[in-house]
Structure formats: structure tokens, C-alpha cells
Amino acid sequence: MSGPLNTLTWVLICMVVVVSLIVVVALWLALFGPRSWRRKLGGEKMVLIAGFAFPAVVLTALLVYGLATTRQLSEAPRPGEMRIRVTGEMWWWRVAYLDDQGREMLQDANEVHIPVGRPVVFELDSSDVIHSFWVPRLGGKMDMIPGRRNILRLQADEAGAFGGQCAEYCGGPHALMGLVVVAHEPAEFEAWRARVAQPAAPTALPAGVAVFDRSGCGACHTIRGATFNGTAGPDLTHVGSRRTLGAGILPNNQGTMAGWISNTQSIKPGNRMPAYPVLTGQELRDVSAYLESLK
């Protein structure tokens, strides 16, 4: 769905078809054509033209065109462009929406929201090892290298949810490091952005807040509007509105939330969130109901 990548793909496909037809025609003439043509095809001049000059010209032209086209996807952000910083972590995605000066406006995790029909600049970082950001249906794949920020432009041409994946082996539960890119119509996107920019609404579930607090969850997680401001793990301000849990591996509902908190290591072995088997069934219901309400 990324315009430049689609164009480049079709140019390459067309060139493959044209070259293949030329080769097939030349082969047919060499085997079954008139003797005069066979002599021409086997001559020194034709070998130089068809065997050296033609491939050199075609491949050079494709290389120059390909580099010029893909260069647009990795240029530095321009004024007015929408910017999203995605940071690969073991084994989840930290997502930050930026203003024109690169300042963070709000943070999310494992889910990226973009408007339809508008190029979006993804600033790709890694906080630990090499990861790779890949959303196949949007045509984009770029490595995330510690200490280096890579730029990738993507555009969704229709609304929908597009699955992504870390495409560079990063140890442990690498295969379970997924994400979702959700493309909205422009008006719907602005409504979503206005909603998630707000802090969490006051809750009517104090029992869940109490479990979250005494279990130490706020040491790793932020909930804007509450007293929890940890930064080691995902921001949970609007976790109840996300489509998945565990970086794309579970549907998001109260039951899966309770199971994730109770024994995250059995669901995604090696991830950095500890299991909480000490919580009672009632405590799990309370805290998962609280988190599920954060929309």
C-alpha cells in the first residue's frame, strides 16, 4: 500500500516480463528460426550487444531508479509530516506519537494508529538488541539498531488492521513479538487521537486499583491520571482499548488479562514481566476488571 514501493514493484515485474519475452523469442529464433537469423544471433556483435550492453543498461537503469525511489522512504522528516517513534524492546513495541519538533505527545504500546491516505514517518529505534519492524501489507520492513535511528515512510490506502512482526531474530520469544497497525479514516483518526491524549478517567473499581498498587505494578507501568509512573514496561493508560495483549499474541479482554497477569511466563516464556501466582482469584478479577476499564 505504500505508493513508491508499489510503483517500484510493478516496474520490476514489467521489466522481468519484457526481458523474459526477449529471451524466449531469441531462443526460439536460435532453434527454429531462419538460418540467417541464427547466424546473426551467434555473431560476435550480437553477443556484445545482447550479452553485455543490454544487461548492463537495463540493470543500471533499474538500480538508479530503485535507489531514487526508495530514498524517498528514508529521508529525514519534513515539516508537517506525521511522526511516530517505534522502539523495539525485548519483546514488545514502545510507540510514541511526536509533534513537528520530535517531542513526545503521547505513548502507547504494541499498536500503531495512522490515518488513511497520508504518509507517516516511522522513526525506528531499539533499546537493547537488533529488531526489525515489518508490516507486510503496508510494504515496509526496516531494521532497528541500538544507537541508530532509522526512518521509514508508510502509507495505508484503505482502512483496516494490518499485522506486523519483528523480522530479525532477537532471542527468547522473538516469534511472539507482534504488533498491529490500525488505519483509520482521517476524522476517525483525529477522534481516536483526541481520546487517547486524555488521562485515564477516574475509576469506580478501587479494589482493582489497590491490587495494582500493592503488587508493585506501578513501578514498571504508567497510567496517566493515576499515581503510577513506571517506564520499564508498556504505558497502560488506555490498555483496555487495545486489540491484543502480550504484543499481539492474545485477544484483549478481562479473561485473557487475568491469565496474562497470573502466569505471563507460561504464555510468553522469557518475557520481562514476572508472573503473579500469589494473587487470589478475586484479586485477579479485580485488577483485570480495572485494567479492562481503561479505555
N, C-alpha and C positions, 0 to 999 in steps of 0.2 A: 504493500500500500504506500510505500514511500516513493514519490514520483521519480526522482533521479535514479533510484535503484531499479524501478520497474522499466524505465526507459533503457538503461544500460543492459538489463536482462534481455529485452526484446531485440536490441541491436545485435547482441552476441548471438542470439538464436537465429536471427535472419542471416547473419554472416556465416554461421555454420551451415545453414541450408544452401546458401549460394555456393560456398566452396565445395560442399559435398556434391552438388549438381555438376559443377565444373569437373570434378574428379571423375564422376560416373560417366559423363559424356566423353571425356578424354580416354577413359578406359575402354569404352565401347568402340570408339574410333580406332584405338590401337589394336583391338582384337578382331573387329568385324568391318571396319570402315575400308574405303578405297585405299589401294596401295600408296597413292600419292600422299594421303593424309598420314598413313603410318610412317612414311619416310619423314614427313615434316615433324611429327611428334617425337621421333627418335633423333632428330638433328641436334647438333650442339647448341644452336641458337635457341631452340625451344627449351632445352634443358636449363639454359641460363635464365631464360625469361620465367618459365613456369616453375622451375625447381628452386630458384634463388630470388630473383627480383620480386615475383608476385608474392610469395610468403613474407618476404621482408617488408614490403609496402603494407600489406594487409595487417600483419601483426604490429607494426609500428603505429599505424593509424589507430588500431584498437587500443593499444597501450596508452597513447596520448589522450584519446577520447575518454577511456576509463579513468585515468588519473584526474583529468579535468572535471569529470562528473562526480566522482567520489570525494574530491577535495571540498565540494560544497557541503558535504555531510559532516566535516570535521573542522570547519573554520571556527574561530573564536566567536562567542555570542555577539550579536549585533543589537543595537538599541531597539527596544520594543519587542524583542523576541521573548517568548515564554521560556523560562529556565527551571529545570528540575534537577536536583542533585541526588543521585542514587549511589549509596555507599554499600559495597559488598562486605558483609560480616560473616563470621562463622556461626551459623549457616542460615542467614536471613538478610533482608534488604532494608537499609535505613533510607527513607525517602524524605527529602526536604524540598519545599517549594520556595523559590527565590524571587526577589524583586529585581529590577533592572540593574541594581548595583551589586547583585550577588549576595544580598543579605537574606537570611532565612526568615520566611514569614510564618510558616507552619511546618510541622513534621508529621509523618505517617510511617507506616511500615508494611512491606510485602505487597503493596498495592499502589499502583500509579494511576492517577486520573488525568485525562487530557481532553481537550476539545477536538471535535471533528473538523477536518479541513484546515488545520493550522499547524505549520511546522513547530515542533517542540525541541528545544535544545536540552539534551541529557548530558549532564556533567557527571562522569563516571569515576568514582574513587574506590579504593579498598582500604580497610583499616587493619588488615592482617596479612593475608596471602593473596595470590593472584586468583581472581574470579573472572567470569565473563558474562556480560549482560546480553541476553539473546531473546528476542521476541520474534519467532519465525514469521508470523503472519503480517508483521509490520516491516519485515525485511532487514532488521537491524541486528548486528552482532558486533560487540566490541569488548576487548579485554579490559579488566580493571586491575591496575598495577599499583601496589603500595608506593606512595611517594610521587605518583604521577596522576594528573587529571586528564582523562581522555574525553573528547567531545563527540557526540553522535546526534544527528538530527533525524527525527522520525515524524511521520505524519500518518494519522488514521483518516481514511477517506469515507468511512462509514462507522456508525455507532456499533458498539459491541464490546465484549470482553475477550481479550487476547492473552492466552497463556504464554508465560516466559519461563526461562530456566537458566541456571548457571551452567555455562557450557565449557568451563575449564575445571578439571578435577582439583578440588581444594581440600581433600581429606574428609574423613568422617562421613557424615550423612550428606555428602555432596549431591547425590541423586535426589535428595528431598529438599533441595533449595530452589523452590519455585517462586513465581510471582505472577500477578495478574495486572495487565494494563487495561483500564476501562476507558473507552472513548465515549464521550457524551456529545450530544448536540450543544452548540455554544451556550444557549440560555440555560440548559440543564446543568452544564458545567459550572457556570457562574453561580447558580443556586447552590450546587454542592460545595464550591469553594467558600462561599459565604457561611454556610452551615458549619463546616469543619474548622473554620477560623475561630469560632466561638469556643470558650472553655466548656468543660463538661457541665451539664445542668445539675443543680442540686438534686441529690438522690433521696428517694423515700425508702432506701434499703440500708439503714445504718448497720444492721448486722453484717452485711457483706463488706461494708467499709471497715468495720472493726476487724474482721478476719484478714482482710488485705493488709491492714496496718500492723497487726501483731505478728503476722507471718513474715514481715520484712520485705514485702513486695515493692514498697516504695523506694527501697534502696537501689533498685535496678530500673524501675519504671516511672515515667512521668504521667500524671493525669492533671492536665491544666484545669484550674478551678478548684483543685483539691490541694492537700499539703504534700503530695507525693511528687518528687522531682528527680528521681534517679535517671541516669543517662546510659547505663550499661546495656539495657535492653530496649525493646521497642516502646515507643510512645503509645499509651493506651487510652488517650483522651476520648477517642471515638471508636474504640475497638469493637463495640457491638455492631457497628455498621459495616465492618469489613466482610468480605465474602468468604474468606478462608482463615484458618489458624495454622500455626506451625510453618509459615512460608509456603502456603499453597497445598498442604497435604490433607487438611481436614475441612469439611464444611463448618461454617461458624454458627454454632447455636449453643444453648446453655448446656446441653448434654456433652457435646464434644469439648466445651470449655472446661467442664468439671473433670473430664477424663484427662485432658491435657495437663491441668494443674496437678492432679493426683499422681500421675505417673508419666511425665513427659519423656523420660528416658526409655520407656518401653515402646513409645510411639515413634520417637526420633532419636535413636541411640547416639550419644556423643554430643548432642546439642548442649549449650551452656546454661540452660535453665534447670535447676535441680528439681527433683521430684518432691512432692509433699505428701507422703503416705501417712503422716501423723495427723492430717486433717480428718475429722469425722465426716460422715456422710452429710450431716446437716450443715457443717461448716463449708463443705464443697458446694452444696446447693446455694448457700448464702452468697459466697464470694462469686460464683459463676453467674448468679442472677444479677448481682451488682455490675459485673463487667459486661454482661449481655445488654444491660440497660444503657450503657454509654454509647449513645448514637448521635 
